[in-house]
Amino acid sequence: MRLLFITDFTEQFAYRLLKGVMQYAEETEPWVVCKMPPAYKQKVGLGGVIKWAKRWKADVVIGQFDPDDDLEAFRKEGIVVMAQDYIAKFDGVPNITSDYDLTGGMVAKRFLSRGFQNFAFFGYRNVCWSDERYRGFRKVVDEAGFGSNFYQYNEQQIDNLWAYDLPMLQEWLHSLPKPIAIMACDDTQGSILLQACNSFGIKIPTEAAIMGVDNDEILCNLSNPSLSSVNIDIEGGGYQAAKMAERMVKDPSFKGEDISLRILNLVPRLSSNIFATTDTAILTALQFIGANIEHKIVVDDVLAQVPLSRRLLEQRFLKVTGTTIYRYISELRMNRFAELLLASKDSIANIAARMDEPDTKSISRRFQAIKGCTPSEFRQRELRKLGA
């Protein structure tokens, strides 16, 4: 099988999709893959791409296409074509898509459970998956009774991923009521939003809690603070796309159907690890814990930050967060330890020492109690998923 893959390989989404394709190929027959940048399509047009695909003897084309592209032209040449959701969905060909409405709703429910009453969405203009995630997010917020506290920024253009209007974004961010929960349509936008907040002096997550989508491990862990995200089974989608494409090649009467990428789970990181509360003592405690999560702090250290007795602090903390101070610190520290395991090639002992944990066995036991596996097993498993 010969696959022409037209997509933006500056993002992990494309690599994870291709990884799923190659997993299927390993189980069946070898696939030959040509990675074509979208810039080439822009240069020669769709007709030029089709001519190139014919000369290269492509069996399958998967790519990012513009709404006015006539994808039926591939099929007239005997080439199976699938559209990766880019700007709009296509009729008559399989789309690699997802339940974007459900994704937005999941993020809204997460923020609502954390006590937020102000919400915003940061997305692209006139892009199907961004618009649908916005609608799902907005719907749940409206149903919770906070529709009047909702704000949207969709001035970003999909064909210019890295650039944004700095003064306009600054004005929008400063105009938002705080604290606010912001859903970014994907991790690229989430990363831009984090950079902007840092530049404009907006504290994350206490003033703005942020969550993206796709769980791009590299982008999320390189962000400062690390970016929370929705984990999507992109590899599984690539596997299903390859399986369907092979069937379409072998049986031209089979036109295929849309492939919906499964939503796996929310991955909370430091950008959203906060509770919105009017209890200033608890907010102070949460800020202190978040700022010192790489240090071995205990409940007494938190108590020293607020003018409350230990009993009253514990009661109010439990009311706001639904958990104890000790448990909250433990889970946050193990989440941070997990992030560092993936972001660094340092030994487990060195990473533990960075977190004020000289006893590697002790932190490993606590990590396993919360994560269900040892640090070594976690690192191997997650890096294997990334193909690293």
N, C-alpha and C positions, 0 to 999 in steps of 0.2 A: 504494500500500500504506500502511496506517495501523497504526503500531506503538505499543502501550501498553507502556512499559518501567517495571517496578516494581522498584526496587533502591536501594541506598544509594549516593548519588553523592558521599559524602564520601571514597570510596576511588577510586584510579585504575583499579581493575579494571573498574568499571562504564563509565567513560569509554572505556577501550580496547576493551571489548566493543562499545559503541555505535559507536565509530570504525570497527570492522570491518563493522558493519551498513551504515553510510553509504558505505563503500568499495564494497560490493556495489550499493547504490542508484545510485551514480554511473555504474556500468557498465550498468544496466538501465533502471529508471524511478524517478522521485522517490518517496521515502518521507516520510510525515509522522510525526513522533515526538512522543509525549507522555510526559514523565518524571514518574512518580508516586512520591512517597516512600512507603516501607513504613508510615510512621506513619498515612497515610490509610487503608490497608487495615486496620490495627489498629483504627482508629476506626469504620469502617463495616462491617467484616467482608467476607468474600469475596463474599457476595451483593451488597453495596453496590458493590463493585468491578465485578462483572459487569454490574449495571444501568448503571453509568457507562460501561463499555466499549461496551455496546449503544447508548446515546444518542450516544456519540462516533463510532460506526460503526467500531470497531477491527476490523482483519482479523487481527492477531496480537497476542498478549500474551506477553512474556518477563518473568519475575520471580522474586523470592525468595518462596518459599511455605513455609508451616508444614506439618509432616507430616500433620496432620489435614485439610488443605484438599482439597476435592473438585474436582480440576481437570477432571474429566469434565463439570462444569457449564458450563465455557466451550465445550467442543465441542458440547454440546447446543444452544448458541445460535449455532453456526456460526462460532465464533472459534477460530483455531489457538492453541494454548498450548504454551510451552516453559518448563521449570523450570531456573533457574540453581541449581547446587548450593549449598544454604544450610545446612540441617540434615540432611536425608535425601534420598535419591534417590526418584523416583516411578516407579511401574509404569504403563504405558499411555500415557505422554507422553514426548517427547524430553527428556533431561537434558543440560544443558551442563556437562560434567564434565572429568576428566583422569585420567591414570594416577597416582594419588596414591601408590600403593605404590612405583612406580618412582622418583618424586620423592624420597621418604624414603630409598630405597636409594642414590641418587646422592649425597645429602648425606653419608650415613654413610661411603661410600667415599672421598669427598673428605677428611673428617676423619681417617679411618684412614690415608690416604696421608701425612698430616701428622704421624703418630706419636702421635695421641691414644689413651688407654686408658680415659678416663672420659667418659661421654656422658649427655646429658639431653635431654628433649623438653619444650617449652613450648607447650601447646596449649589448645584449648577442650574442654569436657566434652560428650560425646554429640553430636558434630558429624561427619558422615560423612567430609568431606575431611580434617579434623584427625586423626580416628581412623585413617584409612587411611595418612596420611603417617607417623603414629607407628608403625604396624605395619611399614611398609616400612623405616623407619629402624632400628627395634628388631631386625628380622629380620637385617639385614646385620651389626649389632653383635654379635648372638648368634652368628652363623656365624663371626665373627672371634674368638670366644672371650672377649668382654668383657661378656657378659650380666649378670654379677654386679656390674658397675660402671655400671649403668644406672639413671637416675632420671627421674621424670616429674612434671610439674606440670600439672594440667588442672582447676584450680579456677575458671578464667575462664568466664563465661557469654557466649554468642554475642550475646545481646540487650543486652549492656552493654559495647560494645567498648572504651570509653575508661577505664572504672573498674576498679580492681583492689584487692585487699586488701593494703595496703602491709606491715603487720607479718607476715602469713603469707608473702608473697613474700620478704621480707627474711630470715626464718628459713630458708626453703627454700634460697635462694641461698647463705647463709653455711654451710649444712650440707653443701654439695656439695664433694667432693674437688677439688683444683686441681692442675694445669690441667684444665679440662673443656671439651668441645665440646658446644654446645647448638644444637639445631635448633628454631627457632620455626616454628609451623605456617603462618604467613604474615608479611608485612612489618609489619602492624599490631602483632602480638604481638612481633615482633623489635624494633620501635622501643620498645615498652613495656619490654622486657627490657633494652635498652641504657640507657634512662633510669634504671631501677631499679639496675642495676650501678653507674652513675655516682653515684647518690645514696648507695649503701651502701659505696662505696670499693672495689669489686671491679674490678680492672684488666682492660681489654679491649684487645687480645685475649690478653694473656699469662696471665691467670688464667682467663678465660672467653672462648672464641672462639664467635661467634654467626653463624648464617646463617638468613635468612628465605626466603620464597617469594613470587613474582609479579613481582619486580624493579620495584617502584613507584619510578621514578627520583627523583621528588620526595622521597618519604619516606626512601628509602635514602640520598640525598645530603645531606639535612638532618639526619640522625642524626649523633650524635657519639660515637664515630667513625662513618664511613660504613658502612652495613649491607650485607654480602654477601647475595646472594639468588640464587634459581633463576629464570631467565628463561623465561616461558611465552608461547606464541604466542596471546595473548588476542585480538588483532585478527583473526588468522586464524580463530579460533573464531567471532567475531562475523560474519565474512564467510560462513562455512559455515552458521551458524544462519539468516542472512537468506535464503540460497539455498534451504535446505531449507524454510523457512517459506513462501516463495513457491510452491514446488512443492505443499506441503500445502494452500494456499489454492486453487490451481487444480485440484487433484485430491483431493477429500475422502476418497477411498478409501486414499490414501497416509497412513499413520499416523506416518511419520517414524522416526528412530532417534537414539540418543544421539550427541552430538557431543563428541569427546574432544580437548581442547586439547593441542597438541603441546608437549613439553618441549624447549626450544631449547638452553640451556647454563647453566652456573653462572657467575655474575658475582662474582668475588672482589673485595672491598673491604677497608677497614682493619679491620673487625670480626672478620675471620677470617684475616688475613694473618700467620700465625705457625706455628711448628712446635713440637709438644710434645716436649720433650727433657729428659733429666736432666743433660745437659752444661751446667753453669752458665755456662761461658764463651760458648758459642754462644747460650744464652738471653739473656745480657747483650748480645751483639752484635745479636741480633734486636730486642730492646727498644730499643736505641740507634737502629737504623735506622728502626724504626717511629715513634719519637718525633721524628725529625729528617728525615722523608721530604720535607718541603717545603724543606729546605736542600740545597745542593749538596755532599753529603758524598762522600768517596772511601774507598778501602779503608784508607788510613793512619789516617783518623779512627776507623774501627771498631777497628783494631788498638790504638789508644791506650786503648781501654776494657777490654782484657783482658790478662792476664799471659801471653801466648803469642807465640811467634815468628810471623812472617808465614806461613811454610810450614806450621806446625802448625795455625794458625788456618784457613788455606785448606783443609787436608785435613779437618779436623773439620767445618767448615761444609759442605763438599761432601757429607760422609757423612750429615749430618742433613737437609739441604735438597735434595740432588740437583743443585745448581747452584752456580756461583761467587758470591762476594760481589759482584763487579762486576755480574754479570748480575742478581742478586737486587735490588740497589739500582736498577738501570736499569729493570727491569720494574715495580717498586713505584712508582718516581717517574713513569713514564709512565701507570700506572693512576691515580695521584693527579691528574696533569695532565688526564687524560680526565674525571675526576669534576668538576674545577673548570671545565672547558669547558662542562659541562652545567648546573652549579649557578650560574654567573655569566654575566652579559651583558658582562663586561669584554672588552676586546680581547685577542687572543692574546698580543700583546706584553706587556700588563699582567699577565696570568696567568703568563706565563713569568718576568717580573721578580719576581713574588711567590714563585716557586720558585727564586730566585737564578740565573736563566738570562737574562742580558742579551742574549745572542745568539739571537734568535728563529729564525734559519735553522738553527742547530745543533740546538736542541731539536726543531724540526720534522722534521729529517732522522732523528733518533733515534726520534721518535714514529712516523714512517712505517715505519721498519725493524721496529718491534715490533707496531704496530697494522695495518699494511698500507694506511694512507691518511694524508693530511695532517691536521693539527689542524682546519683549516677544513672539510674533507670529512667528518671524523668528527662535528663539531658539527652540520653541516647535516643529515647522515643521521639522527643520533639524535634531533634535535629534530623532524625530519619525522615520525619514528615516533610521537613523543609528541603530534603535532598542534600543536606550539608555533610 
